[in-house]
C-alpha cells in the first residue's frame, strides 16, 4: 500500500484513490476491503472518493475532449524537425 499503508490503521487517501481506479493488486484489495468494510469512517472516506471520481468522470465526458488539440504539437514527419531538437 502507500508509505503508511493500512497496517497501522486507516488506508491513506492515495490507497483509496488507487482502489477506486482499480490500481491495487488483489492482495492489496483484500487488505483494504477487510478494513474499510468494517470501519464506518473508512466507508465514509471511500464513499467521498467514489463521489469525487464520478464527478470528475462526468465533467470530462461532458467536455468531450474539447481541450484536446486538433493538430499535433509538432510535425514529426518533417526531416529537419529532429535536427532542430538535437542540433
Steps between C-alpha positions, in 0.01 A plus 500: 500500500612856545795600715292471816252261342226351709714289728492771767132586464301666230606486133643827371329712233734377226412138572128579492538680167700211357232259624219696331699513175579127516874550539562276801616141496254230610685470832483875558128499414438223753683686777335834420150352477555306821549827682274742313189282501523463879579867572228770485760776449665296224167446328430874511842589359465241225149627413635856474781394268261299282275808474793724403633258239148465355462878479837536329403233248171679428673833445756340271226326301297822473802684364531234232869558458447870422841581642679260268711635216361477150852473357813342642729732693794406279510356153740214541485406134711800399863400449648810661283464814743266673794719401339796674451300818849355489731737308 
